[in-house]
């Protein structure tokens, strides 16, 4: 694998790791909002959790798109 391919692979892994961390934090925050928090704080936690989950999905999509649409010459 060339240096560019290794760099691309490392970038993809780091993006997927970031997406996973965002998803875990979002799910924990959502769980706390639905079980422990009350009132306005719970509403803010739900909104923040949904934003984190959406960001996680977006980061995953970017990482996967790079894999699907990589340079055709390498295949």
N, C-alpha and C positions, 0 to 999 in steps of 0.2 A: 504494500500500500504506500502511496506517495505521501510526502509531507503534507500536501494540501488535503489529502483524504483523511489523514490522521487528525489534522486540525479540525476538519469538518465534523469528524466523528466525535471528537472531544467537545466541540461546541454543542452538538446535538445531545450528548449525554448530560452536559451541564444544564441545558435548557429543560430537559426532561426531569432532572433532579429538582430544579427550581419549580417546575410545574407541580411536581409531587408535594413539595414542601408547602406551596401555596394552597393546594387542595387539602392537605392535612390540617393546616392552620384554619382554613375556612370551615372545615367540618367540625373541628373542636369548638370554634367560636359559635357556630350555629347550634351545636349541642348545648353549650352553656346558655345561649340566648333562649332556647326553648325550654330549658329545665330550671335554671337558677335565677336568671335576671328577670326583673319586672319593670313594667312601665316603659319610659322613653329609652332607657338603657338597652332593654331587650330589643326594641325596634331598631336602634342604631347598630346593635350587634348583628341582627339579621341582615340588615342592608350591607354592612361591611363584609359579612361572611359570603353573601351572594356576589359581591364585587370580587372578592378573593377567588371564589370558584370560577367566575367568568374569566378572570385574568389567567388562572391556571389552564383553562380550556384554550385560551388564545395562545399561550406559550406552547402548549402541546401541539396545537395545529401548525404553528410556525416551524417547530422542530420536525414534524412529520412531512410538511410540505417540502422542506429542503431535501429530505430523503427521496420523496417521490419524483421531484422535478430536478434531480441532480443531472449533471452533464452527461449527455447521451454517449459521448466518446468513451467514457469509462466502462461502459457495459460490454 
